[in-house]
């Protein structure tokens, strides 16, 4: 029996440690979702497993129609197509 070859391609951004931004970049496309307990860690794991580009994820506040501040999770991507895929495929956004 031959051993299986794994075709794992290294992500350059991960290798140099520049994939996740610490502050929101102005050229990213963003979505804000209502924050629930420990949601940021599970969403970040999903992004690392399923997407390849650079991203930002962080807690923030947003005003609703009644002028009340709500905790939200701000998620942004450098490429708009990754934001589209994230909003369609991420299972953690199903219930918000």
Secondary structure, 3 states (H helix, E strand, C coil): CCCCCCCCCCCHHHHHCCCEECCCCCCCEEEEEECCCCHHHHHHHHHHHHCCCCEEEEEEEEECCCCCEEEEEEEEECCHHHHHHHHHHCHHHCCC
